[in-house]
């Protein structure tokens, strides 16, 4: 009898505790959206692009000394040189509505050009830019934590 009671309780436990499944976070990008930050807002490290209605994707652009090679390359950590002129490689990271890894955008000819354009171009590439590998890398490797 104890054996049958154990099987019954085991069956109830399985019925009440469904298996865990991956959770998908859907973020609909409106086809008519575009990067709204004014291009005169140079030298900012953050970017914001409209997704739909009053919802935005947000992130940062960062100039590093780490060469990603090809645009769309991902990295968990970046290196920064103590020599400012060496930090010419633009990396992008989406921070909301989810976190992406760092995604390489491109190398600039100078640190000043990188600082001036990196964040703007990160937001632009997420929405309407021509480098779909940057967009794909940002949207394919998302997490809810840093």
C-alpha positions as CSV (number, residue, x, y, z in Angstrom):
1,X,0.0,0.0,0.0
2,X,2.8,2.4,0.8
3,X,4.3,1.7,-2.6
4,X,1.1,2.6,-4.4
5,X,0.8,5.7,-2.2
6,X,4.3,6.7,-3.3
7,X,3.5,6.2,-7.0
8,X,0.3,8.2,-6.6
9,X,2.2,11.1,-4.9
10,X,4.9,11.0,-7.5
11,X,2.3,11.2,-10.3
12,X,0.6,14.2,-8.6
13,X,4.0,15.9,-8.2
14,X,4.7,15.5,-12.0
15,X,1.3,16.8,-12.9
16,X,1.6,19.9,-10.7
17,X,5.2,20.7,-11.6
18,X,5.4,21.2,-15.4
19,X,8.8,21.2,-17.0
20,X,10.7,24.4,-17.4
21,X,10.8,26.0,-20.9
22,X,12.8,28.9,-22.2
23,X,11.1,32.2,-22.1
24,X,11.0,34.4,-25.2
25,X,10.9,38.2,-24.9
26,X,9.2,39.7,-28.0
27,X,10.0,43.3,-28.9
28,X,8.1,44.5,-32.0
29,X,10.1,47.1,-34.0
30,X,7.8,49.4,-35.9
31,X,8.7,49.3,-39.6
32,X,8.3,53.1,-39.7
33,X,10.7,53.9,-37.0
34,X,14.1,55.5,-37.4
35,X,16.9,56.7,-35.2
36,X,15.6,59.9,-33.6
37,X,18.6,61.3,-31.7
38,X,19.7,64.5,-33.3
39,X,23.1,64.0,-35.0
40,X,24.3,67.2,-33.2
41,X,24.3,65.2,-30.0
42,X,27.8,64.0,-30.7
43,X,30.1,62.8,-27.9
44,X,27.4,61.1,-26.0
45,X,27.9,57.5,-25.0
46,X,24.3,56.4,-24.9
47,X,21.7,55.9,-27.7
48,X,18.0,55.5,-27.8
49,X,15.8,54.3,-30.7
50,X,12.0,54.0,-30.9
51,X,10.6,50.5,-31.0
52,X,6.9,51.1,-31.0
53,X,4.6,53.8,-29.5
54,X,6.5,55.2,-26.5
55,X,8.9,52.2,-26.0
56,X,12.6,52.5,-26.8
57,X,15.6,50.3,-27.2
58,X,18.5,51.9,-25.3
59,X,22.2,51.2,-25.2
60,X,25.7,52.5,-25.2
61,X,28.5,53.0,-27.7
62,X,32.1,52.6,-26.4
63,X,35.4,53.3,-28.0
64,X,38.0,50.6,-27.1
65,X,41.5,49.6,-28.0
66,X,40.2,46.1,-28.8
67,X,39.9,45.5,-32.5
68,X,36.9,43.3,-33.2
69,X,38.0,42.5,-36.7
70,X,34.7,42.3,-38.6
71,X,31.5,44.2,-37.7
72,X,29.1,41.9,-35.8
73,X,31.9,40.3,-33.7
74,X,30.8,39.9,-30.1
75,X,32.7,40.1,-26.8
76,X,31.8,39.9,-23.2
77,X,34.5,42.3,-22.1
78,X,36.4,45.2,-23.7
79,X,39.9,46.5,-23.2
80,X,40.8,50.2,-23.0
81,X,44.2,51.7,-23.6
82,X,45.8,54.2,-21.2
83,X,46.8,56.0,-24.4
84,X,43.5,57.7,-25.5
85,X,44.5,57.7,-29.2
86,X,44.5,53.9,-29.2
87,X,40.8,53.7,-28.4
88,X,39.5,53.8,-32.0
89,X,37.3,50.7,-32.1
90,X,33.6,51.3,-31.7
91,X,31.6,48.7,-29.8
92,X,27.8,48.7,-29.2
93,X,25.7,47.2,-26.4
94,X,22.0,47.2,-26.0
95,X,20.9,47.6,-22.3
96,X,17.1,47.8,-22.6
97,X,14.7,46.1,-23.1
98,X,17.3,43.4,-22.7
99,X,21.1,43.2,-22.5
100,X,23.3,42.2,-25.4
101,X,27.0,41.4,-25.4
102,X,29.4,44.0,-26.8
103,X,29.1,44.0,-30.6
104,X,31.9,45.4,-32.8
105,X,30.7,48.2,-35.2
106,X,33.9,49.5,-36.9
107,X,37.3,51.1,-36.5
108,X,37.6,54.8,-36.8
109,X,40.6,56.8,-38.0
110,X,40.9,58.7,-34.7
111,X,39.7,58.4,-31.2
112,X,37.9,61.8,-31.6
113,X,35.9,60.5,-34.5
114,X,35.0,57.3,-32.6
115,X,33.9,59.3,-29.5
116,X,31.8,61.6,-31.7
117,X,30.0,59.0,-33.8
118,X,30.1,55.6,-32.1
119,X,26.9,55.8,-30.0
120,X,24.9,57.4,-32.8
121,X,25.9,54.7,-35.2
122,X,25.1,51.9,-32.8
123,X,21.5,53.1,-32.5
124,X,21.3,53.7,-36.3
125,X,22.5,50.1,-37.0
126,X,20.0,48.6,-34.7
127,X,17.1,50.1,-36.7
128,X,17.8,51.1,-40.3
129,X,21.5,50.8,-40.8
130,X,23.0,48.6,-43.6
131,X,25.1,46.4,-41.4
132,X,22.6,43.7,-40.6
133,X,25.3,41.6,-38.9
134,X,25.6,44.3,-36.2
135,X,21.8,44.2,-35.7
136,X,21.7,40.4,-35.8
137,X,24.5,40.1,-33.2
138,X,22.8,42.5,-30.8
139,X,19.4,40.9,-31.1
140,X,20.5,37.2,-31.1
141,X,22.4,37.1,-27.9
142,X,20.1,38.8,-25.3
143,X,19.9,38.3,-21.6
144,X,18.0,40.0,-18.7
145,X,21.1,40.6,-16.6
146,X,24.5,42.3,-17.1
